[in-house]
């Protein structure tokens, strides 16, 4: 019992999933409804449940033969891709636990971990990594997840990818390497993650213990959030051996990029930042020995345009991007 379809091919199971009417979904599927019947664009009820984060509806569909890896006609998106794009962590977990493919790319070569990185959905990235997501996968445009995370300024996502072995040194889009992309956009925290070697001369212990600039893994240990502005973190750290290991790793991190790398125009990352008017990034990079090639006291011109990487023109529109929640 799929019911009469609308003009766009959406049947009753599809519409009930959109509206999150789980009782109706159970009834329809028990009476001949098809969890995988697609609309005119190739989207199934499973796509809809994943996109909207309707976890209970999704569970019902999967229990009744719903396909977690069905590719849509429009764009070649899977339900796993949609859950990753929207940051639907519970739905994503459910799909991956039901044979969902963490590495199935859409028609543009965009994988779930890439789109999660572009959107800054760090928790989604972590879930995908536990299911062997490939952080080195190249899109059709030759871009990796670590590059797009740096370009978009998603520090937690970037750090998660780097910890998973993503190579920021060789990642490129056109003439822009990862450091140049972050410098062009003026993403100072990203540039710091990529370019600094810790420990720093001033010893950033206080910064980390107070939560300033610390990555989410550190701050997670320092809950509740109300206490993150206090000075009582040391006893917490000493009581958590694993936490001390994390602090040590952060304070002795490698340099993830080549500071001397030039783009095809022969410009350093500091010069790119200067052209964009990002004085804070220029100051940081100059302090690390990168030549900006400009007088920082003089006015700096605008950059004229940013590099853009579109995931796919066929992605369905959303009123707003969700957080990593269901």
N, C-alpha and C positions, 0 to 999 in steps of 0.2 A: 504494500500500500504506500506508494510514493505520492499519490494525489496529483491533481492536475498542476502542471508547471506554469509559472508566470511567463511572460514574453521573453524574459532573459534566461529562461530555463531553470529557474529556482523552484524546486518542488517543495512539498510540505516538510520533509525531513530537513531540508536546507533552511527553510524559513523558521522552523521551530528551533533550529540550532542558533540562528541569528538572534532570536528572541530569548534564548536560554530556557525554553520550556522543556525541562527534562522529562516530565511526565508524558508529554505528547511525543517526545522523541522515542521513549521506551515503547509507547503504544504503537507508533508507526512502524518501528523496526520489528516488533513482535508480530506485525500483521503484513509482512512482506516488503516493508520499506528497505531501501538500499542506502547504506552509509557512504557508499562511494559514487553515487550518481552525481555527475558534475552538471553545472549550469553551462551556459553558452560560452563562458570564458575558461572552462575546464576546472573551475574551483568546486570542490566537494564540501559536504558538511564538515569534514575533518579540517579542511583548510579554514573554514569559518570559525570553528571552535578554537583552533590554535591561534588565529589572528586576534580574536576577541578575548582570549583567555578564559573561556567558559570550560573550566576544568572538569566539572561533573558531566557536562554534556559530552566532552571529548572522551572521557572514560567510557561512557555508554557506547559511543560510536566505535571505539577501538575494540570493545568487548563483543561487538556485533560485526566484526570484519572490516572495520575502517582501516584504510591504508595510510600509514604515517609517511610514506615516501611517494605518494601520488604527485606527479608533476602536472602543474596547470598548463593549459593550452596557451594562455597569455603569460609569457615570461618564463615558464618552466619552473615555477616556485613550488616547493614542497611545504607541507604543514610544519616541518621542522624549521624551515627557512622563515616562515611567518612568525612562529613563536619566538625565534631568535631576534627577528627584526623588531618585534614589539616588546621584547623584554618580559615575556610571559614565562617566568621560570618554572612554575608548577606544571604548566602545560608542556613545556619543553622537556622536563624530566619524564613526564608521562609518555610522550612520544618516543623518546630515546629508549625508555624501558620496554617499549612495544615495537622493537626492531627499527626505530627511526634511524636514518643515516645522517651522522653528524657532518659528513663531507660532501653531500650531494649539492652540486652547484646549480644555479639557474642558468638561463640561456646566455647571460652575460659573464658566466664564470664566477659569479658571486656565491661564496659558500656561507653557511650559517654563521661561522665564526667571523667572517669578514663583515657581514651586515651587523652583527652584534657589536663588533669593534667600532664600526662607523657610527653607530647610534650611542655608543658608550655604555652598553649594558654589560657591566663587568660580571655580574652574577651569572648571566647567561653564558658568557665566555667560559667561566669556571666549570659550569655544567657540561658544556660541549667538550672541554678539555678532558674531563673524566671519561668521555666516550670517544677518545682518540681523535679529536678534531685536529686537522692538519694546519698548523700556523704558518706553513711555508707555501701554501697553495697560492698560485698566481691567477688572478682574474684574466679575462680576455684582454684587458688593457695592461697586463703585466704588473699589477699592484698586489701587495700582500696586506694582511690584516694589520701588521705592526705599523706600516706606513700610514694607513688611513686613520688609525687611532692617534698617531702623532699629529697628523694634519688637522684633525678635528679637535685636538686638545684634550683628549680623554686620558688623563694621567693614570687613573686606576686601571683602566682597560689596557693601556700601554704597558704598565708595570707587570700585569698578569701575563701578557703575551711574552714579555722579555724573560720572565721567570720560566716560562714554558719552552724557551729556547728559540724564540723568534729572532731573526737576524735583522737588526735595524741598520747595520753598517752597509749592507748590500741592497736593501730595499729601495726601489726607485719608482717614480712615475714621471715619464718624460725625462726632463733634465734635472728633476728635483730629487735629491736623496732625502732620507728621513729627517736629518737635522735641518736641512735647508727648508723643508716643508714646514716644520715647527717654527723656525725662525721667521719665515715669511708671514706666518699667521700671528706672530707675537705671543706664542704660547710659552711663557717663561717657565712654568713648572715642568712642561714637557722637555724643554731644552735642558733644564737642570738634570732631569732623570737621564737623558741621553748623554750629556756631555761631561758632567762632573765625575770626578773620582773621589770617593769618600774613603777615609775621613778627610774632612776639609780642614784648612789651617785653624779655623776658629772652633773646631770641635762641636758638631751640631747636636750634642746630647740633649741640651735643654729643648731645642726645637722639636726633637722627636718625642721626648717625654711629655711635652705640652701639647703634642698633636699637630703642631704647625708644620705643614709640608709632608707629614707622614702618610704613607700609603694606607689603604683601607685595611690591609691585613693587620697592621700595627694597631690601628684605632679599634678594630674589632675586639682586641684583647683588653682594651682600656675602657670597656663599658662599665657602668652606665654612662651615656653621653653627658649627663649632668656633671659628672666628675672630670670631664676632659679639660676643664679650665683650671683645675686645682693642681697642687704640687705633690699629690700623694701617690704618684705612679710607681716609684721605685719599689716599695714593698710588693706591689702587684707583680712587677717584673721579676723580682727575685723568687716569688712563689710559683713562677711559670717558667721552667727550664726551656721549653720550646720557644717561648717568647724571647728569651735572652738570645737564642740562636738567631731568631729573626732580626732582632736589633743589630746583632753582630754583622749579619749579612748586609743589612741596609747601610751600616756605617762603613762597610768595606766593599762597596759595590764596584763593578768594573766600569770602564768607559765603553759605552755601547756603540759609539760612532767614531769615525775618523775626523778629528777637528780640522785637519788640514785639507779636507776634501773640497774641491771646487766644482761648481756646476759647469755646464757647457759654455757659458759666457765667461768663465774664468773667475767667478766671484765666490768669495767665502760665505759661510752662513752668516757671519757678522755683517758683511756687506749687504746681504739680502735683507737682514733685519733692519739695518740702517736705512735702506731704500724705502722700507715700509714704515719708517718712523718709530720703530720699537726700541727706544733707548735703553730700556731695562734689559732686554735680551742682548743688545750690543755690549752693554757694560759687563754683563756676565761673561760673554764669550771673549771680550778683550782681556778680562781678568784671567782667562784660561789660556791666553796667548794667541788668540785668533785675531788677525788683522782685519779691521773693518774698512780700511782704506778711505775713511772720511773724517772730517773734523766734527766731533760730536757737539761742539759748541755752536756750529752753524745749523740753520734750519735744514731739515731733511725732507726730500720730496716724497710724494706718495708713490706707491708701487705700481699703480695702474691697473692691476687685476690679479686675482688669485687663481691658483690651479683648482680645478674642480674634478671630482670623480663621482659620477652619477652611478648609483647602484643599478638602476634599471628604470627606464621611463614607464614601464608597465606596472610598477608597484601600485597597489591600491592605496588611495589617499586615506589618511587618518586625521581625525580632528586634532589629535595631539599625541606625541610619543609618550608611552607609559614609562614609569620607572620599572625596576626589576621586581615587580610584584604581580600578583595574580588578581 
